[in-house]
Amino acid sequence: MEEHQVVVSCIGALHHPSFPRVPSGLSAFKGPYMHSTRWDQDVDLKGKKVVVVGSAASAVQIVPLICDDAEKVTILQRTPNWITPQKHPTLPFNMKYGSIAKFLFRWVPGLIQLHRYSIYIAHETFFLSGAFDNPNSSRTSKMVSNHAIGLISTHMKKELGNDEKLCHKMIPDFPVGCKRVLRHETFLKCCTREDVEVHPFGLQDVRAHSIIASDGREIEADVIIYATGFKVGSVGDTRIIGTQKNNIITGTKIVDDAVPTYLGIANPEYPNAFFCLGPNTGLGHNSIILFSESQAEHIARVIGEMADNHIKVVTVNQKKMDNHMEWVWKTMEHRVWPNNCSSWYQNKHGKVTTLWPSNTPTYMWMCKISGLDCYDVHNLDEMGANL
């Protein structure tokens, strides 16, 4: 066992793969199977019947890459997703930076920084337009939501060849942004192929050479790919023990129990412990790197002030944290995520414990202006056996 004065958890929120639970156990399947994040390069998909369990962010990337090799690809889709073009509105070309763009970025001072900033502004404007507001909260929010639904529905219908059956399966009936909005150029067209089938049901069980969908249909399979996401917020087998000893964070407890934190970074029950990408600091509209950097700067500033002032132990101020969480939950009520659909943004109790409820400048400003003044200072004798 090693002892350290300060611990910073940078495990990440999407790290441990999530597999579905089935009565027979996944190992009942006798062919190769794998999770999208644990890809087995030795498995040859050529001429195979492949079942892809899941239809969200991982699946839209995998299916177009395997459908030319596989004999048949069947996608199990529990719920549909809003899927937009991958082309970014700030780009005058199709996502690929050609020789002219690279030349200009290299030789025109500040151009690449301006381009990067324009991408950030475009995403932030999308949020500020009300696209992630609860459509039932106001007439304006309802109008914005209906406009987004109309635009993306039109795109999806076109990509699906206006096939009524496919459109019925794949176009959602919930507001845009309620679940993660997906972006891909070829996935929808791929689903119109004769050798690709979208089956709008989840996984019920597996057999030696097939799967049973939740509608009871048996589908033959040579290979199963689980595009089933992650155990959100999981710290795995790590045990983070609080001062009360019985307050132990392990697995997905921090998300499941909606453990309160200040800025997703600290909880007074855990002295000298900091979390990167903790609860309610995920993003559905912009780059998470912005928050990672803001959190790192905040944590480094607090540790630096501890060192400068010869402080051994700090805990985030309880009132500061309570006020912050009260604001988070109050702001969250005005967003589309809590009540309009079921998604991995929510914990098992339906509470949104993953996403930040406001814009990115607000969070970065909060991290920037807060330091050791938001923490209570303790001495080792005061904490005693609780450390």
Secondary structure, DSSP 8 states (H G I E B T S, - for coil): ----S-EEE---SS-SB-----TT-GGG--S-EEEGGG--TT---TT-EEEEE--SHHHHHHHHHHTTTSSEEEEE-SS---EE-SS-TT-SSSS---HHHHHHHHHSTTHHHHHHHHHHHHHHHHIIIIITB-TTS-HHHHHHHHHHHHHHHHHHHHHTTT-HHHHHHHS-SS-TTSS--EE-SSHHHHTTSTTEEEE-S-EEEE-SSEEEETTS-EEE-SEEEE---B-TT--TT--EE-TTSS-EE-TTHHHHTT---BTTTB-TTSTTEEESS-TT-B-SSS-THHHHHHHHHHHHHHHHHHHHTT--EEEE-HHHHHHHHHHHHHHHTTBSTTTSS--TTB-TTS-B-SB-SS-HHHHHHHHHH-SGGGEEEE-HHHHGGG-
